[in-house]
């Protein structure tokens, strides 16, 4: 086993002290991947039954998307070690598993936000039956709100799960509204249009 510190603080990089990674990616044998919000701590041993226990979603995936997940991990590994993994031992041949098409998106301080935002808009716009959105920090901009409202108007069922409370203020860009107010706005719009939008905390 080899463990590396990512951006370990040193005197010459103090200006980058906050340039950390929040990625949680586990790849096993190059064929199975796990990602989500769960951390390695007693905080995640419950089901949000009290303030001392948290609940997060975590996902297991197989198929070609695992190679994409491993590439995201390698992005940090190369920066920390300068070592590039390659070859069949690290990237075995992967065949599709199951009927669901999956894509791994990543972002970093240097970029990636625009492509993730674009993909979210494309997915919402392409939805025909349902949109199930789970977000620790639901901070949609006006375009995202209007895209969700448009989905409601064409009969798409929208469900949003967000925390009842969080450690940072949640603001909606341009609207300066807490996420609960944003969700209420979507719920009202769904009722006025005869469509369904539900939110859960």
C-alpha beads as a LAMMPS data file, in Angstrom:
LAMMPS data file: protein, C-alpha beads

201 atoms
200 bonds

1 atom types
1 bond types

-500.0 500.0 xlo xhi
-500.0 500.0 ylo yhi
-500.0 500.0 zlo zhi

Masses

1 110.0

Atoms # bond

1 1 1 0.000 0.000 0.000
2 1 1 1.214 3.473 -0.862
3 1 1 -0.244 6.623 0.682
4 1 1 0.462 10.131 -0.579
5 1 1 -0.561 13.525 0.788
6 1 1 -2.170 15.807 -1.764
7 1 1 -0.767 19.364 -1.643
8 1 1 0.986 18.782 1.653
9 1 1 1.589 22.244 3.209
10 1 1 5.117 23.547 2.776
11 1 1 6.576 27.029 3.180
12 1 1 6.750 27.625 -0.576
13 1 1 3.120 26.665 -1.309
14 1 1 1.231 28.356 1.520
15 1 1 -0.633 30.465 -1.048
16 1 1 -2.188 27.209 -2.344
17 1 1 -3.122 25.922 1.105
18 1 1 -6.824 25.844 0.227
19 1 1 -6.270 24.190 -3.166
20 1 1 -7.372 20.805 -1.845
21 1 1 -9.372 17.965 -3.294
22 1 1 -12.814 16.864 -2.154
23 1 1 -12.934 13.895 -4.486
24 1 1 -14.003 10.569 -3.016
25 1 1 -13.089 7.922 -5.553
26 1 1 -12.312 4.263 -4.886
27 1 1 -11.363 1.989 -7.803
28 1 1 -10.836 -1.740 -7.166
29 1 1 -8.735 -3.695 -9.629
30 1 1 -9.596 -1.300 -12.431
31 1 1 -13.009 -2.989 -12.825
32 1 1 -15.177 -1.662 -9.995
33 1 1 -15.615 1.921 -8.811
34 1 1 -17.195 3.695 -5.856
35 1 1 -17.943 7.396 -5.522
36 1 1 -20.267 9.631 -3.549
37 1 1 -20.322 11.566 -0.315
38 1 1 -19.559 8.956 2.345
39 1 1 -16.372 9.453 4.339
40 1 1 -14.348 7.184 6.620
41 1 1 -15.610 8.293 10.010
42 1 1 -18.082 7.310 12.728
43 1 1 -20.242 10.211 11.481
44 1 1 -21.364 7.997 8.586
45 1 1 -22.262 4.928 10.655
46 1 1 -25.922 5.964 11.096
47 1 1 -28.746 7.281 8.947
48 1 1 -29.011 10.950 9.981
49 1 1 -31.048 9.992 13.027
50 1 1 -29.351 12.771 15.044
51 1 1 -26.786 15.586 14.529
52 1 1 -23.949 13.165 15.313
53 1 1 -24.818 10.913 12.370
54 1 1 -24.809 11.963 8.739
55 1 1 -26.338 10.436 5.639
56 1 1 -24.829 10.550 2.181
57 1 1 -25.390 8.716 -1.073
58 1 1 -22.592 6.507 -2.379
59 1 1 -22.596 4.575 -5.641
60 1 1 -20.972 1.413 -6.947
61 1 1 -20.410 1.231 -10.698
62 1 1 -18.983 -1.233 -13.198
63 1 1 -18.245 -1.031 -16.904
64 1 1 -16.342 1.519 -19.025
65 1 1 -17.091 4.397 -16.616
66 1 1 -14.643 2.815 -14.134
67 1 1 -11.744 3.784 -16.421
68 1 1 -13.035 7.372 -16.371
69 1 1 -13.141 7.291 -12.570
70 1 1 -9.597 5.945 -12.454
71 1 1 -8.445 8.747 -14.745
72 1 1 -9.933 11.284 -12.321
73 1 1 -8.039 9.625 -9.458
74 1 1 -4.851 9.627 -11.544
75 1 1 -5.219 13.359 -12.077
76 1 1 -4.565 13.857 -8.354
77 1 1 -2.073 10.988 -8.071
78 1 1 0.147 12.365 -10.836
79 1 1 0.103 15.812 -9.255
80 1 1 1.087 14.343 -5.885
81 1 1 3.714 11.826 -7.077
82 1 1 4.686 12.557 -10.666
83 1 1 4.034 8.875 -11.452
84 1 1 1.810 7.917 -14.409
85 1 1 0.093 4.549 -14.237
86 1 1 -0.520 2.829 -17.553
87 1 1 -1.004 -0.560 -19.150
88 1 1 -3.448 -3.424 -18.841
89 1 1 -2.679 -3.955 -15.139
90 1 1 -4.213 -0.594 -14.281
91 1 1 -6.621 -0.180 -17.184
92 1 1 -8.055 -3.615 -18.041
93 1 1 -10.473 -3.984 -20.913
94 1 1 -13.967 -3.082 -19.752
95 1 1 -17.232 -4.105 -21.362
96 1 1 -20.657 -2.517 -20.779
97 1 1 -22.492 -3.831 -17.722
98 1 1 -26.229 -3.251 -17.468
99 1 1 -28.550 -1.014 -19.501
100 1 1 -27.661 2.385 -17.987
101 1 1 -25.228 4.718 -19.778
102 1 1 -22.949 6.461 -17.254
103 1 1 -20.470 9.318 -17.542
104 1 1 -17.934 10.583 -15.012
105 1 1 -17.489 14.345 -14.765
106 1 1 -14.893 16.114 -12.668
107 1 1 -13.888 19.631 -11.842
108 1 1 -10.941 21.361 -10.214
109 1 1 -9.989 24.932 -9.281
110 1 1 -8.414 25.212 -12.736
111 1 1 -11.612 24.336 -14.612
112 1 1 -14.366 21.866 -15.335
113 1 1 -17.334 23.765 -13.917
114 1 1 -18.656 24.873 -17.306
115 1 1 -18.676 21.355 -18.776
116 1 1 -20.454 20.002 -15.685
117 1 1 -23.036 22.778 -15.860
118 1 1 -23.572 22.165 -19.575
119 1 1 -24.017 18.425 -19.041
120 1 1 -26.545 19.085 -16.269
121 1 1 -28.536 21.363 -18.567
122 1 1 -28.440 18.783 -21.375
123 1 1 -29.596 16.006 -19.028
124 1 1 -32.490 18.074 -17.634
125 1 1 -33.506 19.192 -21.127
126 1 1 -33.419 15.629 -22.476
127 1 1 -35.439 14.156 -19.585
128 1 1 -38.734 12.598 -20.729
129 1 1 -40.149 10.960 -17.578
130 1 1 -38.332 11.986 -14.408
131 1 1 -35.480 14.016 -12.909
132 1 1 -34.122 12.797 -9.566
133 1 1 -31.697 15.388 -8.228
134 1 1 -29.692 14.871 -5.039
135 1 1 -27.381 17.678 -3.948
136 1 1 -25.585 18.551 -0.725
137 1 1 -25.565 22.197 -1.811
138 1 1 -28.494 22.926 -4.097
139 1 1 -27.468 26.305 -5.534
140 1 1 -29.075 26.583 -8.979
141 1 1 -28.656 29.672 -11.103
142 1 1 -31.583 31.226 -12.954
143 1 1 -30.894 29.162 -16.091
144 1 1 -31.030 25.929 -14.100
145 1 1 -34.281 26.984 -12.435
146 1 1 -35.882 27.867 -15.756
147 1 1 -34.693 24.566 -17.267
148 1 1 -36.274 22.629 -14.383
149 1 1 -39.485 24.634 -14.727
150 1 1 -39.533 23.878 -18.472
151 1 1 -39.194 20.168 -17.647
152 1 1 -42.170 20.432 -15.291
153 1 1 -44.245 22.123 -17.997
154 1 1 -43.646 19.247 -20.420
155 1 1 -44.808 16.707 -17.837
156 1 1 -41.530 15.513 -16.320
157 1 1 -41.648 14.442 -12.667
158 1 1 -38.959 16.314 -10.675
159 1 1 -37.719 15.206 -7.265
160 1 1 -35.041 17.156 -5.381
161 1 1 -33.360 15.926 -2.197
162 1 1 -31.331 18.477 -0.230
163 1 1 -30.111 18.835 3.381
164 1 1 -32.393 20.389 5.977
165 1 1 -29.344 22.279 7.262
166 1 1 -25.739 22.802 6.209
167 1 1 -22.535 24.305 7.546
168 1 1 -22.361 27.072 4.944
169 1 1 -24.930 29.630 3.780
170 1 1 -26.756 28.376 0.676
171 1 1 -27.549 31.144 -1.743
172 1 1 -28.998 31.080 -5.190
173 1 1 -26.953 33.115 -7.630
174 1 1 -28.918 36.161 -8.695
175 1 1 -31.901 35.335 -6.461
176 1 1 -30.159 35.344 -3.057
177 1 1 -32.666 32.782 -1.804
178 1 1 -32.002 29.823 0.527
179 1 1 -32.387 26.436 -1.122
180 1 1 -35.652 25.805 0.731
181 1 1 -37.148 28.897 -0.899
182 1 1 -35.884 27.737 -4.283
183 1 1 -37.513 24.346 -3.814
184 1 1 -40.752 25.987 -2.699
185 1 1 -40.703 28.063 -5.878
186 1 1 -40.368 24.912 -7.958
187 1 1 -43.134 23.204 -5.996
188 1 1 -45.466 26.157 -6.539
189 1 1 -44.645 26.194 -10.237
190 1 1 -45.390 22.479 -10.462
191 1 1 -48.779 22.949 -8.797
192 1 1 -49.707 25.863 -11.031
193 1 1 -48.804 23.866 -14.119
194 1 1 -50.483 20.673 -12.945
195 1 1 -47.130 18.871 -12.920
196 1 1 -45.276 17.202 -10.064
197 1 1 -42.194 18.492 -8.246
198 1 1 -41.394 17.198 -4.782
199 1 1 -38.548 18.029 -2.480
200 1 1 -37.228 16.170 0.538
201 1 1 -34.775 17.110 3.287

Bonds

1 1 1 2
2 1 2 3
3 1 3 4
4 1 4 5
5 1 5 6
6 1 6 7
7 1 7 8
8 1 8 9
9 1 9 10
10 1 10 11
11 1 11 12
12 1 12 13
13 1 13 14
14 1 14 15
15 1 15 16
16 1 16 17
17 1 17 18
18 1 18 19
19 1 19 20
20 1 20 21
21 1 21 22
22 1 22 23
23 1 23 24
24 1 24 25
25 1 25 26
26 1 26 27
27 1 27 28
28 1 28 29
29 1 29 30
30 1 30 31
31 1 31 32
32 1 32 33
33 1 33 34
34 1 34 35
35 1 35 36
36 1 36 37
37 1 37 38
38 1 38 39
39 1 39 40
40 1 40 41
41 1 41 42
42 1 42 43
43 1 43 44
44 1 44 45
45 1 45 46
46 1 46 47
47 1 47 48
48 1 48 49
49 1 49 50
50 1 50 51
51 1 51 52
52 1 52 53
53 1 53 54
54 1 54 55
55 1 55 56
56 1 56 57
57 1 57 58
58 1 58 59
59 1 59 60
60 1 60 61
61 1 61 62
62 1 62 63
63 1 63 64
64 1 64 65
65 1 65 66
66 1 66 67
67 1 67 68
68 1 68 69
69 1 69 70
70 1 70 71
71 1 71 72
72 1 72 73
73 1 73 74
74 1 74 75
75 1 75 76
76 1 76 77
77 1 77 78
78 1 78 79
79 1 79 80
80 1 80 81
81 1 81 82
82 1 82 83
83 1 83 84
84 1 84 85
85 1 85 86
86 1 86 87
87 1 87 88
88 1 88 89
89 1 89 90
90 1 90 91
91 1 91 92
92 1 92 93
93 1 93 94
94 1 94 95
95 1 95 96
96 1 96 97
97 1 97 98
98 1 98 99
99 1 99 100
100 1 100 101
101 1 101 102
102 1 102 103
103 1 103 104
104 1 104 105
105 1 105 106
106 1 106 107
107 1 107 108
108 1 108 109
109 1 109 110
110 1 110 111
111 1 111 112
112 1 112 113
113 1 113 114
114 1 114 115
115 1 115 116
116 1 116 117
117 1 117 118
118 1 118 119
119 1 119 120
120 1 120 121
121 1 121 122
122 1 122 123
123 1 123 124
124 1 124 125
125 1 125 126
126 1 126 127
127 1 127 128
128 1 128 129
129 1 129 130
130 1 130 131
131 1 131 132
132 1 132 133
133 1 133 134
134 1 134 135
135 1 135 136
136 1 136 137
137 1 137 138
138 1 138 139
139 1 139 140
140 1 140 141
141 1 141 142
142 1 142 143
143 1 143 144
144 1 144 145
145 1 145 146
146 1 146 147
147 1 147 148
148 1 148 149
149 1 149 150
150 1 150 151
151 1 151 152
152 1 152 153
153 1 153 154
154 1 154 155
155 1 155 156
156 1 156 157
157 1 157 158
158 1 158 159
159 1 159 160
160 1 160 161
161 1 161 162
162 1 162 163
163 1 163 164
164 1 164 165
165 1 165 166
166 1 166 167
167 1 167 168
168 1 168 169
169 1 169 170
170 1 170 171
171 1 171 172
172 1 172 173
173 1 173 174
174 1 174 175
175 1 175 176
176 1 176 177
177 1 177 178
178 1 178 179
179 1 179 180
180 1 180 181
181 1 181 182
182 1 182 183
183 1 183 184
184 1 184 185
185 1 185 186
186 1 186 187
187 1 187 188
188 1 188 189
189 1 189 190
190 1 190 191
191 1 191 192
192 1 192 193
193 1 193 194
194 1 194 195
195 1 195 196
196 1 196 197
197 1 197 198
198 1 198 199
199 1 199 200
200 1 200 201
